[in-house]
Structures are given as structure tokens and as C-alpha cells.
Amino acid sequence: AIDAEIDRNLALARALRINGTPGFVIGDEILRGATDLQTMQRLIDQARKDQNR
């Protein structure tokens, strides 16, 4: 079960072209590589607002 979940996550990362760490998906944004805290907070806030619409 765990191996299957890891395989699904790897397939999703490949499909999104995330091939390194760190990699984040926040809302509709894909962040590849290191990102500053302010940018992450802004994207999280926006994703939360969008979700509540």
C-alpha cells in the first residue's frame, strides 16, 4: 500500500515536472526550488481566498 502511494506521488511529480526538492504545489501554483517565506505565505493566503469563493 505504501509503495503504491509513493508511486502515485512520483508519477504526479513527473507529470507536473517537479524533479527536485523542494517542490510545492499551492493552489494552482507550482513552486520549484527554494522559495522565500513571504512568497509562500502570499500564495497560501490567495489559495485560501480562492477556495472560499
C-alpha positions in Angstrom: 0.0 0.0 0.0 2.8 2.4 0.9 4.7 1.6 -2.3 1.7 2.2 -4.4 1.2 5.7 -2.8 4.8 6.6 -3.3 4.5 5.5 -7.0 1.4 7.7 -7.4 3.2 10.7 -5.9 6.2 10.2 -8.1 4.0 9.9 -11.2 2.2 13.2 -10.2 5.6 14.9 -9.6 6.8 13.8 -13.0 3.6 15.0 -14.7 4.0 18.4 -13.0 7.7 18.5 -14.0 8.8 18.6 -10.4 12.1 16.7 -10.5 13.9 18.0 -7.4 13.4 19.2 -3.9 12.0 21.3 -2.6 8.9 21.3 -4.7 5.5 22.7 -3.7 2.0 22.9 -5.1 0.0 25.8 -3.5 -3.4 26.3 -5.1 -2.8 26.5 -8.8 0.9 27.5 -8.4 3.8 25.1 -8.8 7.0 26.2 -6.9 10.2 24.5 -7.9 13.3 25.1 -5.7 13.7 27.3 -2.6 11.1 29.9 -2.1 11.1 32.7 0.4 8.5 32.6 3.3 6.7 35.8 2.2 6.0 34.3 -1.3 4.7 31.1 0.2 2.5 33.0 2.7 1.1 35.1 -0.1 0.3 32.1 -2.2 -1.3 30.2 0.7 -3.4 33.2 1.6 -4.6 33.6 -2.1 -5.3 29.8 -2.4 -7.5 30.0 0.8 -9.4 33.0 -0.5 -9.9 31.3 -3.9 -11.1 28.1 -2.1 -13.8 30.1 -0.2 -15.3 31.6 -3.3 
